[in-house]
């Protein structure tokens, strides 16, 4: 059988190495290679989706011996948790390459970094060997660091360094936890499937490993109070960097929270689940209020990610605390669906903010106004995605957040206080719409061009999927539920 997952993982890297080997390449060639490789990768992920997943385990597993002495192997596969994230990743990278095609600023170098990052991102979600997971997890930091440092805003060097130090130091506890799980295995192995089936650590060892993993994934999510690197990284990153950071890389943390913390140390997680739940509640409310205080529209959208990821943390904690398997599945269904909807909606919002900045040359909301009359397509698209982000029924966030709050109300009713954040998020988006798009435009904005064909091509898939998931989420929830319904711990 053709190793489709491995092809999807390494095709972008191969294209990047090919582009690197070429003695000289134009911007047009670099963009063509990037779009072509990411389009083929997206098609490969569709093939993986068509092959499907199986209940109670991993499907389409590909395994090759790697470091036999320590039981490490190249192991990849998918289930209902990882496959939706793989599809989201390949889509956002393809759209990112299409968006970036307008730029001639060191296009070859930027394309190579993006292709390397795509390999690392897909690899993180499909890895079934803990050592392999850690390699992909860390390589992604390098690519994003150089993207921010090389193509970011005026304070890009500081933001890139802050991002790298936070996430690198934050990932070291995960390595210690992986080593602890390895040493407790009998026989020694890094096979994540065996660790999930029979968690090797118990008692104090499991608790220490869980704390280490929680710290790593909290930084990556980012959860309050280790979130401070996020606004700086988002504000200084180029538009495509912000899209990938929010749409894909933040999901490393929430995915790891489920795959490692919840599945490999379930008993320890259950013991401190209330603490994790409280962190999620505080993060959701805090992220909403801090976003409300922003005047920079990109920084505002960045802080809403703290809010939306807080809901995912709440859902995972509820899954750990739930005694009813059905309620546990509802919480996890909502968590994974929220990851996907956040990637689509917030990715679109960052694209729109970048398009707005390209035209207005500012991100300060009080310096704009009346732009709906000047750029109506851009304006109405922003309004639609803003409504999606605030959880309007019929759009992608609603079914995800509905399931999260339903499970929360059943298991820990006090945590439903986090629903107040939805009101704040609604207020901040209505405020941004009023300041940026409503009213009479200043004369200096007259003649501003609306969205061009390339920008419409980038936004349409995100809009369609946001509406489709909002109206009929079952096609995606059924895929997720195949795995969540059979998770017992």
N, C-alpha and C positions, 0 to 999 in steps of 0.2 A: 504493500500500500504506500502511496506517495506520502511522505512526511509533511503534510500541509502546515502543521503548526510550526515546525522548524523553518520552513520556507517563509512563513509570515514573520517570524522573529528575525531572521538573518538577511532577508532580501534588502531591507533598507541599509543595513550595514555594508552589504556587498556593493550596493549602488554608491554609497559614500566612499568606499575604498577605491572604486573605479574612478569616481570623480577626482579623488585625491591623486590618483596615478596619472591622470591626464596632464601633460606638461603645461597646457594653457587651455583655458576654457572661458567662453563668454558668459555674461549673466544669463543670456537666453538659454544657453546649453545647460547651465547649472539649474535653472528653474525647471527646464524640461526634464532633466534627470530626476529632480525631486518630485515633481508631479507624477511622472511616469512610475517611479518606484513606489510611491505611496498609493497610487491608484491600483497597482497590481497587488500590493499588500492588503488593501481594502477588499479586493475581490477574493483573495485567499481567506480572509476572515469570514467572508460570506459563505465560502465553501465549508469552513469549520462549523459555522452556524447550521448549514444544511445537514451536516453529518450528525449534529445533535449531541446531547448529553444523556447520561444514564442516572437513575435514582441511586442514592446511597454511595456514590463513588465518583471517580474521574473517568472521563471518556477520551478516546483518541490519544492514549498515552504513547509517548515516544521515549525510549530509554536506551542510553549508550553508556558503557562503563567509562568513568572519568578518572577518579583517584581511588583505586581499589583498596589501598591500604587503610583508608579511613571510611570506606563505605560511601563515598561521594560518587554520584553519577549525574550525567546529563539526563534529567527527567523533566518532561513537560507534558501537560494535559490540561483539560478544561472541565469545568462543571458549571452549574447554574449560577454560581457566584462570580466566577472569573470570565466566562464567555461574554456576558453583556458589557463588561468593562473593556475587553479586547475589541469588541465592535466599536464602542465609543472612541477608544484610542485611535484606531485606524481611520475612522471618519474625521476626527478633529485634526489629525496630522495632514490628511489629504486637503481639507479645507484651508489649513494653515499654509500649505505650500501654494495653493491657488492664490490666496490673499497676498502672500509675499512676492508673487511674480511681478509686482509693480516696482519692486526695489532693485536698484543696481548697486547698492552699497555692499561691496565684498560678498556678492551673491554666492560665489563658490564656497567660501568658508562657512557662511551661514547655513547653506544647504547641507554641507557635510555634518555640521553639528546637529542639525535637525534630524538627519537620517540616523545618526548614532543614538540620539535620544529616543527615536521611535523604536529602535531595536531594544534598548534598555527598558522602555515602558511596557511593550508587549511581553518581553521576557519576564518582567516582574510579575505580571498577572498569570502567566502560564507555568512558571517554575514549580516543580514538585519536589525539588531537592533544596533544602534550606541553605546550603552553601551557594548554590546557583542563584537562588533568590537574592541572597545578600550581595552577590557580585552585580547583578542587574540593578538592584536597589541603589548601590553606591555609584555605578557608572553614570546613572542619570544625573547625579549631582554635578559631575564635571561638565557635561554638555550645557546644562542650564546656567551654570556659573559663567561660562564663557559667552553665552548668548546675552546675559544681562550686562556683563562687564564690557563686551565689545560693541553692542548695539543698543544699549539702554540710554536713559536720559542723562541729565547733567550730573547727578550724583550716583551714577551707575556703579562706580568702583566700590563705594562704601556699601551700597545695597547688595552687590554681588558677594562681597566678602562676608557681610552679615548673614546672607542666605547660606553660604558655604559652611561657615563656622557653626552656625546653629544646627544645620542638618547633618553635618559630618559628626560633630560631637554627640548629637542626639542619637545617631545610629549605632554608636559604640555599645551602649547597653544591650541592643538587640543581638550583637555578635556574642556577648557574654551569655545571653539567654540561649542562643543556638548551641553554644559549646556545652552549656549545662544540660540541655536536652540530649545532645549527642552522648555525653559521658554517662547519662542515666539509661541510655538505650542498651538493650541486650538482644542481639549483638549490636556493636556500634554501627550506627547508620545516620545519614542525613535525610533519609526518605521521609518527606512530610506526610505521606499517606499513612505510614506506620505510626507516626507520632499522633496523628488525628484519631486513628482507629484505637490505639491504646496509649494514652498520654504517659510518657515515661517518668515524669516527675510527680511527686506527691508531697503533701505537707509543706514544710517551710521552704523546701527547694522549689516547689511549684510556685509558691507565693513570691519568692525572690525573682524567679524568672518572669512571672507576670508583671511585677513592678517594673522590671527592666524593659519589657516589651511595651508596656503602657507609656513609659517615658518617651521611647523612640517614636511610637506612632502618634503620640500627642503632639510632638514637635512637627511631625510631617503633616498632620491633619489640616491646619494647626489648631489645637484646642487651647482655651484659656487655662493658665496664664502664659503659655510658652508660644504665643502667636505673634510676638512683636516683629519678627522678621518679615511677615507676610505683606503688610502694607507697603513697606519700603521696596521689597522685591517687585511687587505688582506695579507700583507707580513708576519705577525706573525701568522695568523690563520693556522691550519692544512689544507691540501689540500681539504678535504671534506667541511670544514668550509668555505673556499673561494668559492667553487662551490655553496653552498647554499646561502651564503651572496650575491654573484653577481647574481646568476640565479633566486633566489626567493625573498630574503628580500629587495633588492633594488626596486623590483616591488611594495612593499607595498606603497612606496612613489608615484610612477607614477599612480598606481591604485587609491590611495586616492585622487590624484590631479583630476582625472576624476570623481570618484564616489562622493566625498564630494565637493571639491572646484567648479568644473564646473557644476555639476548637482544640488547642493543645494544653491549656491549663483551665478547663471548665470549672472544676471545683473551687480553685482559688479565686477565679473571676466571680463566682457566685458569692463568695464570702465578702468581697469588697465591691460588689456590684452597685451598692447604694452610693458609694463614693464616686464611682465613675458616672453614675446617673446624675449626681449633683454637679459634677464638672460639666457635663453636657448641658444641663439646664442653665447654669451660669453663663456658659459660652454662647448659647443661643440668645439669651437676653442681652448680655453684654455686647455681642457683635451687632445686634440691631440698634442699640442706643448709640454706640460709637459711630456707626455708619450714618446715623441721623445727624451727627454733629459735623460731618465733613462738607467742605465747600468744593473740593476737587471731586469731580464725578467718577473718576477712575478709582480714587481711594475709597469712595463710598461703596462702589461695587465690590472692591476687595474686602471690605469689612463685612459685607453681607455674606461672604463665604464663611466667615467665622460663625455667623448665625446658622446658616444652612448645614454646615458640618456638625454643629452642635446637635442638631436633630438626629443626625446619624449616630453620634455617640450615645444619645438617649436611647435610640432603638436597640443598639447592641447591648447596652446595659440591661434594658428590659428583657431582651432575649436570654441573658444570663440569669436573671432573677425569676423568670417565668417558670412555673411548674407544669403548666398546661402546654403540651407540644403544639397544639393548634395556635395558641396565642404567641408562642415563641416564633413560629413560622410567619405569622402576620407581621411581627416586629422586624424580622430579618428581611422579609419581602419588601417592607417599607424602606428599610435601610439601603438595600441595593438599588431599589427604584429611585430613591432620593439621590444616590450617587450619580446615576445616569441622568436624571432630570437636571441636576445641578450642572453637570458637564455641558449639557445642551444649552440651557438657559443662560448660565453665567458666561459660557464660551461665546454665545451670540452677543451678550451685552458688552463684553470686552472688545469684540470685533467692532461693534457699533460705536463704542467710545473712541476707539482708534480712528475710525472713519470720520467721526466728528472732530477729533483733534487735528487730523490732516487738513480739514477745511477751515476750522475756526482758529487754529494755532493756539488754543487755550483749552484747559480742562476745568477752569473755574466757572461754576454755574452762574454766579452773579454777574459775569461778564458777557453772558449770552442772553437770549430771549427772543421769542417770536419766530424761532427757526422752523416751526411746523409749516409756516406759509412759504418758506424759502426752499426747504428740502423735505417735502411732505412724505416721500417714501421712506427716507431715513427716520423721520420723526414718528410716523405711525408704526414702523417696525420696532423702534425703541419702546414705544408705549405698549405694544403687544408683549414684548419680552419682559418689560417691567411688571406688567400684570401677571405674567407667568411666574416671575420671581417672588411676588407677594402672595402666591398661592391661590389665584383666582380659579374657581371650578371650571373645568373644561380645558385646562392647561396642565402641563406635565407635573408641576410640584404638588398639585392638589391630591391626586390618588396616593402619592408617596407619603405626604404629611398626614393625610387622613388615616392611613394604616398605622403610622407611628403613634399618633395621638390615641387611636382606638386601643392599641396594645398598652400604652402608658396608662390610660384611664383604668384599664382592667387590672394591671399589676401594681402600679404605684401612683395612685390618683394625685398625690401632691405635686408630682412632676409635671402635671398638665399646666402648671403655672407658666411654663415656657411658651404656651400658646399666645400669651400676651405679646410676645415678640413679633407675631404676625401683624398685629395692629401697628407696631412701630415701623416694620418694614413697609407696610402699605403707606404709612405717612411719609417716609423718606422718599419713596419712589414717586408718589404724587407731588411731593415738593420739587423733585428734580424735573418732572415733566412740566410743572408750572414755570419754573425758573428758566429752563432751557428752550422749551418749545412753544409755550403759550404767550399771548400778547402780541404787540406789534414789533416787527423786527427793526433793528437799527439799520440805517442806510448802508453801513459798511458790510452788512451781510447779504445785501441784494446782489444777485449774480452768482451766489455760492452754488456749485454744481450738486445735483442730487446723486444718488447711488448710480454707479456705472454698472455695466453688464457683469464684470468680474466680481464686484461686490455683491450683486444680487445672487450670483451663482453660489457664493460662499454662504449667504444667509438662508437661502430657500430650504436646503435640507434640514437646518436646525429649526426653522419655523414649522415645517411640515411634521417633523418628529415631535416637537413640543405639543402641537395640537393633537397628533395621533395618539400619543401616550396619555394626554389629558382626557380625550374622549373615549378611547378604547385601549386601556392599558393591558388587557388580558393577554395579548400576544407576547408581551415581554414578561409579565408576571408569571405566566405559565412556565416559561423557561426557568425563571428564578426559582419558582416553587418546586420544581423537580428536585432540587437539592435541599432547599430549606425544610421541606416536608419530611425529609428522611434524616435530618440532623438530630441525633440524640446524644445528650450529654448531661 
